[in-house]
Amino acid sequence: MKNIEDYEVTDYAGTLAKGFLKNPLTAVLGAFLLIMGYLALEVMPREEDPQIAISGGSIMVVMPGASPREVENIIVNPLERKLREVKGIEHVYGMSMDNVGIVNVMYHIGENREDSNLKLYDKVMQNMDLMPKGVMQPLIKPFDIDIDIPIVTVAFYPKEGSKVGDIELFDKVRHLQQKINAIDNVAKTTLKGVHKQQYNVEVDMGKLSAYHLSMGQIMKSVQSIAVDVPDVKGKTKSNKIVMFGVKNAIENVRDVGNVIVAQYMGSPIYLKDVATVTDSIDIQNFKSVFIDKRSDTNATVMEPQKKQITLTVAKLAGTNAVFVAEDVVELLKEHEDEFNREGIGYLITRNYGERANEAVNELMHHLVITIIIIAIMLIFALGWKESIIVTFTVPAILAITLFIAYMTGQTINRITLFAFLLSLGLLVDAAIIVIENIHRHLHSHEVDDRTMEELLVEATDEIGAPTNVATLAIILTMVPMAFVGGMMGSFMKPIPYNVPVALVASLFVAYIFTPYLSLKLLKKPEHHHHNPKEKKHADSTADKGAK
């Protein structure tokens, strides 16, 4: 009977099968791959869609007193020509207006955002000597697409019967905003629909004329005590001019009203003599947000519309949306009792992390169902032991692919999982080919003359070359997708990145673990009268009987 050392391998498939067939570390390697894949699945950042690197920015140049034509000729056009020298810029848009010129820059999709912002800033600063006299320092504002899209939005509103006003609600939400900013991987938080506290000054134009005063004098007096420079809104129907923006000036309304604005016939004229001062909210802010909420007792009944403040939370690029969203929700629950005491309710109107987690779990669920279906089909085609061997290779291959994707900084999203589903039918090809050839060798007539080890190595080695070529041909069909540009190319990049990795992993898993598991689970069938000695003895007995 031949031994495994007597067989000379001709392909890498046979080399791998021979090297790992009786190696005690093969089982350890299989367990290690499955554990690494599971850990990668748990810690990989989860997103609903892959993030696309979009970079660009705006350059705003102010030149007081310049007309739009002047701004175009001496600011916008020269700046556009210089920005064209920067590598990676796809589009440059210029706008000219009175006193200001704006140039928007868009880089090719996929360009590194930090590098693009640095190149944009350097190019503008290097050419400051070309700017005309009277031009103010340019303002360079990069696009922050990665952190401008919120993953969690929360609406805060006063409950029914609550006496919480706009100012109190804003103070409570702003305090919570500070705590959310301290959460790991939270990049940006914003408040929508807020109304802040300030002193409002309404000037009576009739009294202003009676004292021979001008609005300039009033504004100058108010500016001397105001943090924010007041804005004049215009005349009202009652012949008053409304002035906004006097906030955090001094202690109270009386102090603001006692500000001296001028002298008239030797007597001081106070602000309260010509204007009405009130402590209220920023009435110049006409932006308000309302919430429509269904009744808790009857889902078909809508509660009365309430004013609300929306808090938005965005995460850092490349971080796990699920973990960040869970941390935000946990912080909200910690303050729930405090909100109830204050009469403040909240409603999570968007939870991107929850949606991303559900999308990933649903696709993983379908992935498991697909593996089970493949296993059942193989039971009828080859047998239940062969089906177990092939079924094991699928999670092993996916584990390798997930671990490599995690190490290369990818996120797990619907496109990544679609790549796994797409390659799932291809992943079992190599293992099926190997196990089918092993099955054929085990049922050949020469099986009794050879050891189980030699049969397994030879069966794996025979199909190595054609299987490698077939897998390489499939990989080459995926490679061109990696060179697709634009938005679609960046969106679909997980497919050409992960499918080839999965296919290469399928070859190694099939050549290493399929023979190893076959040695543990399969046995040579018993053949009667196929041994040459037995056959010779049977033939001689038959001859004697014939004589």
Secondary structure, DSSP 4 states (H G I P E B T S, - for coil): -B-GGGPPP-SHHHHHHHHHSS-THHHHHHHHHHHHHHHHHHHS-B-SS------EEEEEEE-TT--HHHHIIIIIHHHHHHHTTSTTEEEEEEEEETTEEEEEEEEPTTS-HHHHHHHHHHHHHHTGGGSPTTPPPPEEEE--HHHHS-SEEEEEEEPTT----HHHHHHHHHHHHHHHHTSTTEEEEEEES---EEEEEEEEHHHHHHTT--HHHHHHHHHTT-SSPPEEEEE-TTSEEEEEEE-S-SSSHHHHHT-EEEEETTEEEEHHHHEEEEEEE-TT----EEE--B-SS-TTSBPPPEEEEEEEEEE-TTS-HHHHHHHHHHHHHHTHHHHHHHTEEEEEEEEHHHHHHHHHHHHHHHHHHHHHHHHHHHHHHT-HHHHHHHHHHHHHHHHHHHHHHHHTT--B-HHHHHHHHHHHHHHHHHHHHHHHHHHHHHTSGGGGGB-HHHHHHHHHHHTHHHHHHHHHHHHHHHGGGGG--HHHHHHTTHHHHHHHHHHHHHHHHHHHHHHHHHHHH--PPP-SS-SHHHHHHHHHHHHHHH-
